[in-house]
Amino acid sequence: MSRKLILDLANMNDFDFFYNIKKQSENIYWTGFNSPPNVDGLFKWFYSIIEKQTKSENRKIYIIKLLCDDLVEKCGYMYLDYINNNQCNASIAVSNKFMNFGIGTKAINEFCIIARKMGFKEVIAEIREDNFKSQKIFSNNGFINIKESKKKKLENQLQKINMFKYKFIL
């Protein structure tokens, strides 16, 4: 059995999958919300991103796909956010069904390959101080906690939470 993980730019056919991950309790918690997103509002937002993502300085949504022979399984998504000509930001979410199988680690590796091909020199990830899984998978890909943090107010937290900055040199 042949297995390969790829990242594909999202398109409108990916919305239902994207929404299903966005309403998973883990995704709601880690993204700082108290409840699932409104489907209509998320659809409008998703559509606006898809429409503009071919331009270089706009957010891109990549769907993480696992290819097994003739079967394609969507496993998660990643965001690429432009910071400047040298840096982009990475964010990741993996579906509950695919957690703890190394999907996140492999996806981040593929993401860095894409970022390098796009001409970026560094990838930044801002990770919640209590999100040890994300800290681990980014560290497993060579990202270094650069000991910078910023406080961010999240809907599901009573007080601001530290977001640690991780950096990877491409």
N, C-alpha and C positions, 0 to 999 in steps of 0.2 A: 504494500500500500504506500503510495507516494503522498507526502504531505508537504504543503508549502504555505507560508503566511505572506499575504500581500496587503498593501494599503492602496485603496482606490478612492479617488475623489468622489465624494457623495453626489448623488443626483436625486431628483424628486422621487424616484422609485424606492429610495432608502428611507423615506420619512417614517413609515410605520415601524420599521426596525428601530430607528433613532428614538422615536417617541416611547417605544416599549422599554428601552434602556433608561431613558430619562425619568420614567415613572417607577423604576425599581427603588426600593427603600434605601439601599446603599448609595445609589447615585443621588437621590434627593438629599441625603445627609451630607455626603462629602462635597456637594456643590453648594451647600449652605442654605438649603430651603427647608420649609416645614411641610410642604405638600407637593404632590405631582404638578407639573406645569399644565396650564390650560392648553388643551389640544389645538384650539384655533389660533391662539396667540403664538404657540410654538411653531405651528405650521407657517404662519406669516413670517416669523423670524427665520426659519429654516429656508423658506423660499427666497428671502432677500439675500441670504448668504450664498446659496447655490447660484443665484443670478449673477453675483459679483465675484465669485471666488476665482475666476480665471485671471482677474487683474492681479498684478504682483503684490500690491500692498494690502490686500483684503484677507480676512480670515478664510481659511480653507478647512473644510471638514473632510477627513479621510475615514472611510469605513474599513475596519480591520476584518479581513476575510481569511478563512482557513480553507485551502483547496486540498481535498482528499480525492484523488482520482478524478471522477466526474462530478463530485459533490462540492458545492460551495456553501460554506457556513459563515454567516456574518457573526462576528464575535464581539465587536465593540466599535468605538470610534476614537479618533484623535483630532484635536484642533491644532492648526498651525496659525499662529498670530504673528504678523509682521511687527517687529519692534523698530528696526532700522535696517539699513542695507547689509549689516553684518550679523544681526541677531534676530532670531525668531523665538517665540514662546511655544512650548509644547504642553498639551493637556491630554489626558487619556481617561477613558472609561471602558471597562470590560464587562460584558454581560455576566450576571451571576452564574449562568450555566457554564461559562468558560473560565471561571476563576480558578487559580491554583494549578494551572496547566502550563505556565510559562508563556502564555499568549501576550501578556503585557510586556514582558521583557523582550520578546522577539519583535513586537510591534514598535517599541521605542527604538530598537536597533534599525529597523526598516525606515522609521521616521527620520533618523539622523542621516541615513543615506540619501533620502529625498531632499532634506534641507541642504546637504552638501551640494547636490546637483543643482539646486536653485541658487547657489552662490553664497549661502550663509556661512559664517565662520564660527558662530557659537549658537548653541541651543540653550535656552533658559527654561527652567520649570519652577513655578512657585507652588509649593506644597504645604498644606496645612501641617502645623506642628504635631498634631495627633494622628496624622495619616501615615502610619509606619509602613504599611504595604507599599504605598506609592514611593516613599522615601527609599525603600529597599529596591524596588524594580528600577528606579532611575539610577541608584548607586550601582546596581548590577550591570548597568550599561556604561559605567565610567563617569557618570555625573558626580560632581563634587559639591558638597554643601559649602558655599563660599562664606558662610557665617554672616550673611546679610538677611535681615528679615524685615517685614513690614506688618503692621497691624491692619487687619481688615475686619470690618463689621459684616457679619453674616446673619441672615434672617433667623437661623435656627440656634444662634448663640446669644446669650445674655450680654456678653462683653466681646470686645474685639479679640480676634485670635491671631496669633503669629503665623505668617506665611513665610516659610524658609525658602531661600533662593538656592537652586541647584544649577550648575553650569556644566556644559560639555563643550569642549573645543573640538571642532570638526577637522 
